[in-house]
């Protein structure tokens, strides 16, 4: 049965309306949102940080690539032997080609507890050529306060390789005088952070910015519905906290996942004059200015000519100098920057005249001196 034309027209209009509605929904879904970041990505709580540990130790079991007769390696071997009741006679100097004195470094994460494992890095201190195949003898790791926080021991994993010949030739791959021991240290005591007893918590931004600090404090206050957070300066935000570790951990976990929109970075141009690297952030703008950058090349060509005297004139052979000087000035167009020129405009204009990174450094420096570029120029 044939449908009426009016009904068909209505169905088509309905389908078109549905299609337009779907397109609008898709456009809204894919519309760029304001950039927001979690508070935990902007900084850290004061006191909740890793601590560096260092220690001195002895690596044994090397295949003749150790320190030989280095004094501190010898003393270290005597100390290890003394632990087992063995005392070396005075004047005896063991040739320790199979042992090496090393420095040990590790990082103790926040809230680490006794019994947890840490990765350690072991580096040769003396003339050891390679630590491949070595074993680290039990060594204490100390913090900045001098206390022992971990003990390290284990077999080294060395990624480098060093081979030398009798004629002095040698081949080295990576660095064989340093290695790692995954899980090679055991935590012996925890670091007291004091975060559960202090009346307030302090959140420190990784980068100082007054606007971002104010937004962090405002985001925390809006999330908890009170005025517990206050921006103290461009870095620190102080937060009133209840007593007790459980309540504070709960509050810190909630604060870390609050999303805020950080302040835009200030206009900045980073220049590495040694490598010619130039980085310009998107906030840089150029005021109305005209730039002409030319290149002048001067070449001097010497063509000396030997002049012979006439026959029987008793003259002497001489050299007559002949110099040719050429001046070549490369013609380049003048760049006219309109007011509010953006990063894309700067790059496009500089590429149009074929400027090298060194030329770009000079152009940016001149724009800064002329007051046309309102940005911080940082030269590394």
Secondary structure by P-SEA (a helix, b strand, c coil): ccccaaaaaaaaaaaaaaaaaaaaaaaaaaccccccccccccccccccbbbbbbbcccccccccccccccaaaaaaaaaaaaaaccccccccccccccbbbbbbbbbbcccccccbbbbbbbbbcccccccccbbbcbbbbbcccccccccccccccccbbbbbcccccccccccccbbbbcccccccbbbbcccccccbbbbbbccccaaaaaaaaaaaaaaacccccccccccbbbbbbcccaaaaaaaaaaaaabbbbcccccbbbbbcccccbbbbccccccccbbbbbbbbbbbbbbbbbbbbccccccbbbbbbbbbbbbbbbbbbbbbbbcccccaaaaaaaaaaacccaaaaaaaaaaaaaaccccbbbbcc
